[in-house]
Amino acid sequence: MRLLVVSQYFWPENFRINDLVAEFVKRGHQVTVLTGLPNYPDGKVFPEFQGNSAKFQEYEGARIVRVPMMPRGQGGLRLILNYFTFAVSASFWGLWKLRGEKFDVIFAYEPSPITVGLPAALLRAVKHAPLVFWVLDLWPETLHAIGVIRSKTALRIVGKLVAFIYKRCDLILAQSRSFMPEIYKYAGRNRCVYYFPSWAESVFDVQNAESATEVSLQSEGFTVVFAGNIGDAQDFPAILAAAEKLKPFQGIRWLIVGDGRMAEWVRNEIKQRKLQECVHMLGRFPVERMPSFFKHADALLVSLKDESVFSMTIPGKLQSYLAAGIPVIAMLNGEGADVVESSGAGVVCSAGDPDGLASAVIKLMKMTNTERATLGQNGLNVATRDFSRDVLISRLEQWLIDLSTNTKLPSVSPV
């Protein structure tokens, strides 16, 4: 199968699409990736890419076609220009670079922004290949939730853009079941929409990992690890408020592994609240290093703001947390919280509730090692049962093959 992947983000940026591409190549498919310049999350093009871009023209056997774009930089205007310039550049420059090439299916990866669908839809029309669109972030709902757009008129315009893209897809994949009604609202009930969640990357073998040397070992105490994007959606004001409440408890420490647009704000708040002794920002590391940091964790923290769109979301990191076999603290509402609670994989508190988060930490800390190990095993069990990497990718592979051969897809998504 000749597969074209359209993604604004790709290696050396850390996104799950990297793992998917590598696996499809491993399974014998010919994969081309249309992407931009690596600049997430710092907003600057990676120095190693600038120094030798030729090293980044191939990934695990997949060919990479890159188009120029404006880096994210800082501020809302730069972010909008980042989205816009990739969409335009991929539509025209990308189309030129791919001229004369044929593809059996096009796969668009959309963690945000939705505008990645514009070049994907254009390529679908020009290449006469079916388009599969993986929705990991709901627009325009997320834009409203994080305050990027407040104007009802602007939100309606974005809604029309979403509808335009969805209606040009042959298959839409929803990262949670709760996403599906929202997608139908813009795509129409006759559009093919399947539930397709994320999985844990195969590198999350914490059992055999060596402890990260960047973190001091402590024989006593309790360590909470947050890994991933440090953004507005993750509600760091509530996380730091909880850390402040637990400051009197000796031995509780918070490790933040990652980076993002809110990182500088978090860094300043740690100083202002005098939390340097218990909250440590370690910076960004490759996904392959995450097990070494998880090795220090007594609990893994996942959080999202108290907004209706986030209650429909299963955060991508949750599957990796579950597969790590470590208890999860979920400051979430909705479907993500249900996964943790129903599986008995950890402790749940309401989104935006620092008191509840502090209580969850204390509750886990007071458990015995055996009790915490049981929670971790429960998480591992549900990761294997519901979020198996091999099962999910095989399912997706079959859908893509069916589309490429004009085979009718099942009328109901397997779950």
Secondary structure, DSSP 8 states (H G I E B T S, - for coil): -EEEEE-S--TTS--HHHHHHHHHHHTT-EEEEEE----TTTSS--HHHHH-GGGGSEETTEEEEE-------SSHHHHHHHHHHHHHHHHHHHHHHTTT---SEEEEEESS-GGGHHHHHHHHHHHT--EEEEESS-TTHHHHHTTS---HHHHHHHHHHHHHHHTT-SEEEESSTTHHHHHHHHH-TTS-EEE------TT---TT----TTS---SSSEEEEEES--SGGG-HHHHHHHHHHTTTSTTEEEEEE---TTHHHHHHHHHHTT-TTTEEEEE---GGGHHHHHTT-SEEEEE--S-HHHHT---HHHHHHHHHTS-EEEE--THHHHHHHHHT-EEEE-TT-HHHHHHHHHHHHHS-HHHHHHHHHHHHHHHHHH--HHHHHHHHHHHHHHHHTT----SS---
